[in-house]
Amino acid sequence: MENEEPDISLADRPDSFMHAVFGQAVAVETNLDKLGQLCTDFFTEHGAVMSSYHHVPPVGATDHDRALAVAAQGFPDDWVKRYVEEELHKIDPIPKYALKRSEPFWWFDLDGNPDLSADEQRYMDILKAQDLGDGLAIPLFGPNGRTGYAGIGFGKNPPPISALKIMQLQNAAQLAHQRYCAILQDKRKEDMSLSARELEILSWVVRGKSNGVIADILGISSYTVDTYVRRIFGKLGVSNRVTAVLRATSIGLVD
């Protein structure tokens, strides 16, 4: 029949029961380790044999100096050890290129790319020699500039990966990244514990208002505003207004 729908397996349906259960579990999870395990299990059920998550904190965040937080599952121990000891993350082009795109791509799509630097191509050669097989690079986007990248490897003999399955994997990774960011932000907000008045004054600082202007707006003395601002700096762990604004926006304390 001309209008008959194509036969798509349950696992390939973007609105499949498996995907719905995963989404519900992710939405209520508050433990980062359990969140990671949910993702690993989901990817494994879709044919993955290894996966990694690279998190890039925004400028001003308390964890920004870590630059790139990496979690990996299923990769050979010798490869993980080499990646860490040789600091290969510094020349690994896959996360960088993932964050320039909006759609997933295969790792070895980058091999031989003329835009790669010599070090980046050397990384691709090292990865190829490791003989891990190919995998998907999935860009991830979170609130307040918290970006990330998910790598999902399928080994040397991967199963057929349809466009629908790639979309489902991308959706799952994005859901998990958003939840990861939300858990981090909730924890940071709890650690900061700013009062309602401090948040109000911080919101004016973010808008670029001086202490004197804030005092006029709120009908309090400049000395009182200065006291609040210094207290806010202490709680945020910063020493100036610019860093305070970056940190406050990075954790969602203010819009």
C-alpha positions as CSV (number, residue, x, y, z in Angstrom):
1,M,0.0,0.0,0.0
2,E,1.3,3.4,-0.9
3,N,0.6,5.1,2.5
4,E,2.0,2.2,4.5
5,E,4.6,3.4,7.1
6,P,8.1,2.0,6.9
7,D,9.0,-0.8,9.3
8,I,11.1,0.8,12.0
9,S,12.2,-1.2,15.1
10,L,11.2,0.0,18.5
11,A,14.8,0.9,19.4
12,D,15.0,3.1,16.3
13,R,11.8,5.1,17.1
14,P,12.7,8.5,18.6
15,D,9.6,8.3,20.8
16,S,10.3,4.7,21.8
17,F,9.5,3.3,25.2
18,M,13.2,2.9,26.0
19,H,13.9,6.6,25.3
20,A,10.9,7.7,27.3
21,V,12.0,5.7,30.3
22,F,15.5,7.1,30.0
23,G,14.2,10.7,29.9
24,Q,12.1,10.2,32.9
25,A,15.0,8.7,34.9
26,V,17.4,11.5,33.9
27,A,14.9,14.2,34.8
28,V,14.7,13.2,38.5
29,E,18.3,12.0,39.0
30,T,20.3,14.0,41.5
31,N,23.5,11.9,41.7
32,L,26.1,12.5,39.1
33,D,27.6,9.0,39.2
34,K,24.1,7.5,38.7
35,L,23.4,9.9,35.9
36,G,26.6,8.7,34.2
37,Q,25.6,5.1,34.6
38,L,22.1,5.8,33.1
39,C,23.9,7.1,30.0
40,T,26.3,4.3,29.8
41,D,23.5,1.7,30.0
42,F,21.5,3.6,27.4
43,F,24.4,3.8,24.9
44,T,25.2,0.1,25.5
45,E,21.7,-0.9,24.7
46,H,22.1,0.9,21.4
47,G,25.3,-0.9,20.4
48,A,28.0,1.3,22.0
49,V,31.0,-0.4,23.5
50,M,32.7,2.8,24.8
51,S,31.7,6.3,25.6
52,S,33.2,9.5,26.9
53,Y,31.9,12.8,28.2
54,H,33.9,16.1,28.0
55,H,32.5,19.0,29.9
56,V,33.7,22.6,29.2
57,P,32.8,25.0,32.0
58,P,32.2,28.7,31.0
59,V,34.5,31.5,31.9
60,G,33.9,32.7,35.4
61,A,32.7,29.3,36.7
62,T,34.4,27.9,39.8
63,D,35.4,24.9,37.9
64,H,36.6,26.8,34.8
65,D,40.3,26.3,35.6
66,R,39.9,22.6,35.0
67,A,39.3,23.5,31.3
68,L,38.2,20.0,30.3
69,A,36.6,17.4,32.6
70,V,36.6,14.0,31.0
71,A,34.7,10.8,32.0
72,A,35.2,7.6,30.1
73,Q,33.7,4.1,30.1
74,G,34.6,1.0,28.1
75,F,37.9,2.3,26.6
76,P,41.0,0.1,27.0
77,D,43.0,0.9,30.1
78,D,46.2,1.4,28.2
79,W,44.5,4.0,25.9
80,V,43.0,5.9,28.9
81,K,46.4,5.9,30.6
82,R,48.1,7.2,27.5
83,Y,45.5,9.8,26.9
84,V,46.0,11.2,30.5
85,E,49.7,10.8,30.8
86,E,50.6,12.3,27.4
87,E,47.9,15.0,27.8
88,L,46.4,14.1,24.5
89,H,43.3,16.1,25.3
90,K,45.5,19.2,24.3
91,I,45.7,18.0,20.7
92,D,42.5,16.0,20.4
93,P,40.6,17.9,17.8
94,I,37.3,16.0,18.1
95,P,35.8,17.9,21.0
96,K,36.9,21.2,19.6
97,Y,35.3,20.5,16.2
98,A,32.2,19.1,17.8
99,L,31.5,22.4,19.5
100,K,31.7,24.2,16.2
101,R,28.9,22.1,14.8
102,S,25.3,21.4,15.7
103,E,25.0,17.9,14.3
104,P,26.9,14.6,15.3
105,F,29.7,13.4,13.0
106,W,31.9,10.3,12.9
107,W,35.4,10.7,14.5
108,F,37.3,9.7,11.4
109,D,35.4,12.3,9.3
110,L,38.1,14.6,10.6
111,D,41.0,12.4,9.5
112,G,42.9,14.2,6.8
113,N,40.9,17.4,7.2
114,P,43.1,20.3,5.9
115,D,42.0,22.5,8.7
116,L,43.7,20.3,11.3
117,S,47.0,21.4,12.7
118,A,50.0,19.1,12.5
119,D,49.5,18.1,16.2
120,E,45.8,17.5,15.6
121,Q,46.5,15.2,12.6
122,R,49.1,13.4,14.8
123,Y,46.3,12.7,17.3
124,M,44.1,11.3,14.6
125,D,47.0,9.0,13.5
126,I,47.5,7.9,17.1
127,L,43.8,7.2,17.4
128,K,43.7,5.2,14.2
129,A,46.8,3.2,15.3
130,Q,45.0,2.4,18.5
131,D,42.4,0.5,16.4
132,L,39.4,1.3,18.6
133,G,37.0,1.5,15.6
134,D,35.0,4.6,14.8
135,G,32.5,6.5,16.9
136,L,30.1,9.4,17.0
137,A,31.0,12.9,18.1
138,I,28.0,14.6,19.6
139,P,28.1,18.3,20.5
140,L,26.3,19.3,23.7
141,F,24.9,22.7,24.7
142,G,23.8,23.7,28.2
143,P,22.7,26.8,30.2
144,N,25.0,29.8,30.7
145,G,27.6,28.6,28.2
146,R,28.2,25.2,29.7
147,T,29.1,23.2,26.6
148,G,30.2,19.6,26.2
149,Y,30.9,16.7,24.0
150,A,29.9,13.1,24.0
151,G,31.9,10.4,22.2
152,I,30.2,7.1,21.6
153,G,32.4,4.3,20.1
154,F,31.0,1.2,18.4
155,G,34.2,-0.8,18.1
156,K,35.8,-2.5,15.2
157,N,32.6,-4.2,13.9
158,P,29.8,-1.7,14.6
159,P,26.2,-2.6,14.1
160,P,24.2,-0.7,11.5
161,I,23.6,2.8,12.8
162,S,20.6,4.5,11.2
163,A,20.0,8.2,11.1
164,L,17.1,7.7,13.5
165,K,19.3,5.9,16.0
166,I,21.9,8.7,15.8
167,M,19.2,11.2,16.5
168,Q,18.1,9.2,19.5
169,L,21.6,9.0,20.9
170,Q,22.0,12.7,20.4
171,N,18.8,13.5,22.2
172,A,19.7,11.2,25.1
173,A,23.2,12.7,25.4
174,Q,21.7,16.3,25.3
175,L,19.1,15.4,28.0
176,A,21.8,14.0,30.2
177,H,24.1,17.1,29.7
178,Q,21.3,19.4,30.6
179,R,20.6,17.5,33.8
180,Y,24.3,17.4,34.6
181,C,24.4,21.2,34.3
182,A,21.3,21.6,36.4
183,I,22.7,19.4,39.2
184,L,26.0,21.4,39.2
185,Q,24.1,24.7,39.3
186,D,21.9,23.6,42.2
187,K,24.9,22.6,44.2
188,R,26.8,25.8,43.4
189,K,23.7,27.9,44.5
190,E,23.5,25.9,47.7
191,D,27.2,26.5,48.4
192,M,26.9,30.3,47.7
193,S,23.7,30.7,49.8
194,L,23.1,34.4,49.0
195,S,20.2,36.1,50.8
196,A,17.4,37.7,48.9
197,R,18.9,41.2,49.4
198,E,22.3,40.0,48.2
199,L,20.7,38.6,45.1
200,E,18.9,41.8,44.5
201,I,22.1,43.9,44.8
202,L,24.0,41.3,42.7
203,S,21.4,41.7,39.9
204,W,22.1,45.4,39.7
205,V,25.8,44.8,39.7
206,V,25.3,42.5,36.7
207,R,23.5,45.3,35.0
208,G,26.5,47.5,35.4
209,K,25.2,49.8,38.1
210,S,27.7,51.4,40.5
211,N,27.3,51.2,44.3
212,G,26.0,54.8,44.4
213,V,23.3,54.2,41.8
214,I,22.3,50.9,43.5
215,A,21.9,52.8,46.8
216,D,19.7,55.4,45.1
217,I,17.5,52.7,43.5
218,L,17.1,50.7,46.7
219,G,16.8,53.8,49.0
220,I,19.8,52.7,51.2
221,S,23.2,54.2,51.9
222,S,26.2,53.7,49.7
223,Y,28.0,52.3,52.7
224,T,25.4,49.6,53.1
225,V,25.6,48.7,49.4
226,D,29.4,48.5,49.7
227,T,29.1,46.1,52.7
228,Y,26.7,43.9,50.7
229,V,28.9,43.9,47.7
230,R,32.0,42.9,49.7
231,R,29.9,40.1,51.3
232,I,28.8,38.9,47.9
233,F,32.3,38.8,46.6
234,G,33.3,36.7,49.6
235,K,30.5,34.2,49.0
236,L,31.3,34.0,45.3
237,G,35.0,33.7,46.0
238,V,35.9,36.7,43.7
239,S,37.6,40.0,44.2
240,N,36.1,42.3,41.6
241,R,32.8,43.1,39.8
242,V,33.8,41.6,36.5
243,T,34.6,38.2,37.9
244,A,31.5,38.4,40.1
245,V,29.3,38.9,37.1
246,L,30.9,36.0,35.2
247,R,30.6,33.7,38.1
248,A,27.0,34.7,38.9
249,T,25.9,34.2,35.3
250,S,27.8,30.9,34.9
251,I,25.9,29.2,37.7
252,G,22.5,30.8,37.0
253,L,22.3,33.0,40.1
254,V,21.0,35.9,38.0
255,D,19.6,36.1,34.5
